[in-house]
């Protein structure tokens, strides 16, 4: 039987581009490589100087070949440069990774390496049970907030990380809405005071209060003094769940509500509503998920982080509106800022 000249052997279907899957695999390795270099002190040692792998290995008392591999990976990651076998920080590392930089994110990175990394080892169990992984990971029932303040070093690391993120996000949050009708802003759980500072810098007539736990207060006062705001912003000590709130006509909550379940969120919003005068408002700085909860990726990963670490989660604007309106707020509006967190503003009914 003669063959059909028009017939061709069937071709296997083209496979999709695997690049994204390979990037996912390498994502974990990239994070850990930079975290390890940070823990070793690489970015402090390479600020403003060129050192080779042997010099770095002698300084850190580590294996030269192994360190060379780590340094080369940091070059590929954009954190270091290499010329004639000698390494130096990139501008990115000098500003955001070097621990002594005023804008450093190193505290957040160190916490990710020391705590979050280990909690995420048990993410499957967190998904199965819907609960955080502190006891499973560390053998103790302490939660994230107990750990933050367990030692002075842990406290400094956490607050440094939050301050670095705040320098990126707070000016955008302060600019998201017209806040000129308000005269006194109180940031509850305000940490180093970066959000109050951003609002007061934008509105020269505004007075500010940072309200946080006693252990945070000295650090907040130091940061505010360095920002030239010691005369306009005071620091008040207390627990926003247990203690009376300082008087203000604008209360801020920056990266607070995502730590808590809906019951705790409603209780705090109810307390804020009761403390506000007529015309008062609340300003939230939180990641806003889209309505389908499929973006942004950073927010969805943070929501999984909240699952592993806390009782909370990230939410979309519809969910925040429902929580706020249930506790008596109105005219709830949200703005996607383009920064690490977004902004939600609501008036007291």
C-alpha positions in Angstrom: 0.0 0.0 0.0 1.5 3.3 -1.0 2.2 5.9 1.7 0.3 9.1 1.7 2.9 11.8 0.8 0.8 14.4 2.6 1.0 12.6 5.9 3.6 13.6 8.5 4.7 12.0 11.8 2.6 13.6 14.6 4.6 16.2 16.5 4.4 16.3 20.3 2.6 19.4 21.6 4.9 22.3 22.5 5.7 22.5 26.2 5.0 25.8 28.1 8.0 27.9 29.1 9.3 26.6 32.4 11.1 29.8 33.4 8.6 30.8 36.0 8.7 27.4 37.7 12.5 27.5 37.8 12.4 31.0 39.3 10.1 29.7 42.0 12.6 26.9 42.8 15.4 29.4 43.0 13.5 32.0 45.0 14.1 30.2 48.3 17.8 29.8 47.5 18.2 33.5 46.6 16.6 34.7 49.8 18.7 32.4 52.0 21.9 33.3 50.2 21.4 37.1 50.9 20.2 36.4 54.5 23.3 34.3 55.2 25.6 37.0 53.9 23.8 39.5 56.1 24.1 37.3 59.1 27.9 36.9 58.5 28.3 40.7 58.3 29.3 40.8 54.7 27.5 44.0 53.9 29.0 46.0 56.8 32.5 44.8 55.9 32.2 45.7 52.2 30.8 49.2 52.7 33.2 51.6 50.9 36.0 49.1 50.5 37.0 46.4 48.0 38.0 43.0 49.6 38.7 39.7 48.0 37.3 36.4 49.2 40.4 35.5 51.2 40.3 38.8 53.1 36.6 38.4 53.8 37.1 34.7 54.9 39.9 35.7 57.3 37.7 38.5 58.7 34.7 36.2 59.2 36.7 33.1 60.1 34.9 31.0 57.4 36.0 28.7 54.5 37.4 30.8 51.7 36.0 28.7 48.8 32.5 28.5 50.4 32.4 32.2 51.1 33.5 32.9 47.5 30.5 31.0 46.2 28.2 33.0 48.5 29.7 36.3 47.5 29.4 35.5 43.8 25.8 34.6 44.3 25.3 38.0 45.9 26.9 39.6 42.9 24.4 37.8 40.6 21.6 38.9 43.0 22.6 42.6 42.6 23.7 43.0 46.2 27.5 43.1 45.5 29.8 44.1 42.6 33.0 42.2 41.7 36.0 43.6 39.9 39.5 42.0 39.6 38.3 39.4 42.2 37.4 42.1 44.8 33.9 42.7 46.1 32.0 45.8 47.2 28.4 46.7 48.1 26.1 47.9 45.4 24.0 51.0 46.2 21.0 48.7 46.8 22.9 46.9 49.5 24.4 50.1 51.0 21.0 51.6 51.4 18.6 48.7 52.2 20.7 45.7 53.4 23.6 47.2 55.3 22.5 47.1 59.0 23.8 50.6 59.9 22.1 52.4 57.0 19.3 54.8 58.1 16.9 53.2 55.6 17.9 49.6 56.3 15.5 46.7 55.9 18.0 44.4 57.5 15.9 44.0 60.7 13.0 42.6 58.6 15.4 40.4 56.7 17.0 39.0 59.9 13.6 38.3 61.4 12.7 36.5 58.2 15.8 34.4 58.4 15.7 33.6 62.1 11.9 33.2 62.6 9.8 33.3 59.5 12.0 30.8 57.6 11.5 28.2 60.4 7.8 28.8 60.8 7.3 28.3 57.0 8.9 24.9 57.3 5.5 23.9 58.7 3.2 25.8 56.3 1.5 22.6 55.3 0.4 22.0 58.9 -0.7 25.6 59.2 -2.9 25.1 56.2 -4.3 21.7 57.5 -5.1 23.2 60.9 -5.6 26.9 60.2 -3.4 27.9 63.1 0.1 29.5 63.6 3.2 27.3 64.1 4.9 28.8 67.1 4.6 25.8 69.4 5.4 23.3 66.7 8.5 25.3 65.6 10.0 26.5 68.8 8.5 24.2 71.4 6.7 27.0 73.2 3.3 28.6 73.1 4.7 32.1 72.9 3.4 34.0 70.0 4.9 36.5 67.6 4.5 39.5 70.0 6.1 37.7 72.9 9.1 36.9 70.7 9.4 40.5 69.4 10.1 41.8 73.0 11.8 38.8 74.5 15.1 40.5 74.5 16.4 44.0 73.8 18.2 42.6 70.7 15.0 41.0 69.4 13.1 44.2 70.0 15.7 46.3 68.2 15.7 43.9 65.2 12.0 44.0 64.8 11.6 47.7 65.2 14.5 48.4 62.9 12.8 46.3 60.2 9.4 48.0 60.7 11.1 51.4 60.5 12.8 50.6 57.2 9.5 49.4 55.7 7.8 52.5 57.2 10.2 54.9 55.5 9.1 53.3 52.2 5.4 53.2 52.9 4.4 55.9 55.3 4.8 58.9 53.0 2.5 57.3 50.5 -0.1 56.5 53.1 0.1 60.1 54.4 -0.5 61.4 50.9 -3.4 59.0 50.1 -6.2 61.2 51.5 -6.8 64.8 52.5 -6.2 64.8 56.3 -6.2 68.6 56.7 -9.4 68.6 58.7 -7.7 66.8 61.6 -5.6 68.4 64.3 -4.2 65.6 66.3 -3.2 62.2 65.0 -2.5 59.2 67.3 -0.8 56.1 65.8 -1.8 53.1 67.9 1.0 50.5 67.9 3.0 53.2 66.2 6.5 51.7 66.7 9.2 54.1 65.8 6.7 56.8 64.8 7.4 56.8 61.0 3.7 57.1 60.1 3.0 60.0 62.5 6.2 61.6 61.3 5.1 61.4 57.6 1.7 62.8 58.4 3.1 65.7 60.6 5.7 66.5 57.9 2.9 66.8 55.3 0.6 68.8 57.6 2.6 71.3 59.6 -0.4 72.2 61.9 -0.9 68.6 63.0 0.2 67.4 66.4 1.1 63.7 66.8 1.1 60.9 69.4 2.8 57.6 69.1 1.0 55.1 71.4 2.9 51.8 72.0 4.1 49.4 74.7 6.5 50.7 77.3 9.5 48.9 75.8 9.0 50.7 72.5 8.8 54.2 73.9 12.5 55.0 74.3 13.2 53.9 70.8 10.3 55.9 69.4 11.5 59.0 71.3 15.0 58.6 69.9 13.8 58.3 66.3 11.4 61.2 66.6 14.1 63.4 68.0 16.4 62.5 65.1 13.5 63.4 62.7 13.2 66.9 64.4 9.7 66.1 65.7 10.3 65.8 69.4 8.4 69.0 70.0 5.3 68.1 67.9 5.0 64.4 68.5 4.9 62.9 72.0 5.1 59.2 72.9 2.5 57.7 75.2 2.8 54.2 76.7 0.1 51.6 76.7 -1.7 48.6 75.2 -4.4 49.6 72.7 -6.5 46.6 73.7 -6.4 47.2 77.5 -5.6 50.8 78.2 -7.5 54.1 77.5 -6.6 55.6 74.1 -4.9 59.0 74.0 -7.3 61.8 72.8 -7.1 62.4 69.0 -9.4 63.1 66.1 -7.5 60.8 63.8 -6.4 57.4 64.8 -3.9 55.4 62.7 -3.3 51.6 62.6 -0.3 50.7 60.6 0.1 47.0 59.8 -1.9 46.2 63.0 -5.2 44.8 61.9 -3.7 42.1 59.7 -2.3 40.5 62.9 -5.7 39.7 64.3 -8.9 37.8 63.6 -12.1 39.5 62.8 -13.4 39.4 66.4 -10.3 41.2 67.7 -10.3 43.7 64.8 -14.0 44.6 65.6 -13.2 45.1 69.3 -10.4 47.5 68.5 -12.4 49.4 65.9 -15.3 49.7 68.3 -13.0 51.1 71.0 -11.6 53.6 68.5 -15.0 54.7 67.3 -16.0 55.3 71.0 -12.9 57.4 71.6 -13.3 59.6 68.5 -15.1 63.0 68.5 -17.6 64.0 65.8 -15.8 64.4 62.6 -13.0 62.1 63.6 -11.6 59.3 61.4 -9.4 56.3 61.3 -6.6 55.7 58.8 -5.4 52.1 58.2 -2.1 51.2 56.5 -2.6 47.7 55.3 -2.1 45.7 52.1 -5.2 45.6 50.0 -5.9 42.4 48.2 -7.9 42.7 45.0 -11.6 41.7 45.2 -10.9 38.2 43.9 -8.0 37.8 46.3 -5.6 36.8 43.5 -3.2 39.7 43.7 -0.9 41.3 44.6 1.5 38.3 45.0 3.4 40.1 47.9 0.1 40.5 49.8 -0.9 36.9 49.3 2.4 35.7 50.5 2.1 38.0 53.5 -1.4 36.5 54.2 0.2 33.1 54.3 2.9 34.5 56.6 0.1 35.8 58.9 -1.3 32.2 58.9 2.1 30.8 60.0 2.8 33.6 62.5 -0.5 35.1 63.9 -4.3 34.9 64.1 -4.6 37.4 61.2 -4.7 37.7 57.5 -4.6 40.2 54.6 -8.0 41.5 53.4 -9.6 43.2 50.5 -11.4 46.6 50.6 -14.9 44.9 50.8 -13.8 43.1 53.9 -12.3 46.2 55.6 -15.5 48.1 54.7 -17.7 45.5 56.3 -15.6 45.5 59.5 -15.5 49.3 59.7 -19.2 49.8 58.9 -20.3 47.2 61.5 -18.5 49.3 64.2 -20.1 52.6 63.1 -17.8 54.0 60.5 -18.9 55.4 57.2 -17.6 56.7 53.9 -14.9 54.0 53.8 -12.4 54.5 51.0 -9.3 52.7 49.9 -6.3 53.7 47.9 -3.6 51.4 46.4 -0.5 53.4 47.1 2.1 51.5 45.0 4.2 51.0 48.2 4.5 48.1 50.6 1.1 48.9 52.2 -2.1 50.7 51.0 -4.4 53.1 52.8 -8.0 52.9 54.0 -9.8 55.9 55.5 -13.2 56.0 57.2 -15.2 58.7 59.1 -16.9 58.2 62.5 -20.6 58.1 62.1 
